[in-house]
């Protein structure tokens, strides 16, 4: 998924090329992200009981991904010392929240919208989007980091926000109560 590449591709490149911070910060961010995901995934997922709740969680997750994208330019400003450590760890924590909400939302939507007879087809289509993001994500982030394009992070943030906002209306028509005869 695209945000996974944000942590595993963009962050190491960003710390190495745009900040004057030690590279061990990347390892610390990965530990924070992994630990946070392990501790929070089940409690958060338990709250997603239907498609509307999943869409709302997806919207919140997208907002957190947007905030994470905005933290990259901030990290470049706080490029050394305690400010750099705080910014990179904040970025990891924001990604934890986004990742946990996104995962719960995506499965809630996939299972909630798919008819039982077509569940495999829905999951296959969903996973093709995941595969596409795993191909394009590293290229996108390498381009953003290599160019030092601050404006690109704002554009990515806007893209996350738009995708999150689209979830609720896109799923609403599929979950509207059936009209009584």
CORJOBEL-V983578 format. One record per pair of residues at least 12 apart in sequence whose C-alpha atoms are under 6 Angstrom apart, sorted by the first residue. I is the first residue (numbers start at 0). J is the second residue. D is the distance in whole Angstrom. If there is no record, write none. Layout:
i:I j:J d:D
i:I j:J d:D
This chain:
i:0 j:129 d:5
i:0 j:132 d:5
i:0 j:133 d:6
i:1 j:132 d:5
i:1 j:136 d:5
i:4 j:136 d:6
i:4 j:137 d:6
i:9 j:140 d:5
i:11 j:25 d:6
i:13 j:144 d:6
i:17 j:75 d:6
i:18 j:75 d:6
i:18 j:78 d:4
i:19 j:78 d:5
i:19 j:79 d:5
i:20 j:79 d:5
i:28 j:88 d:6
i:28 j:91 d:5
i:32 j:91 d:6
i:32 j:95 d:5
i:35 j:95 d:6
i:36 j:95 d:6
i:40 j:99 d:5
i:44 j:103 d:5
i:50 j:107 d:6
i:50 j:108 d:5
i:50 j:111 d:6
i:53 j:104 d:4
i:53 j:107 d:5
i:54 j:166 d:5
i:54 j:167 d:5
i:56 j:100 d:5
i:56 j:104 d:6
i:57 j:101 d:5
i:57 j:104 d:5
i:58 j:163 d:4
i:58 j:164 d:6
i:60 j:97 d:4
i:60 j:100 d:5
i:60 j:101 d:5
i:61 j:159 d:5
i:61 j:160 d:6
i:61 j:163 d:5
i:62 j:160 d:6
i:63 j:93 d:6
i:63 j:97 d:5
i:64 j:97 d:6
i:65 j:156 d:4
i:65 j:159 d:5
i:67 j:90 d:5
i:68 j:152 d:6
i:68 j:156 d:5
i:72 j:149 d:6
i:74 j:86 d:6
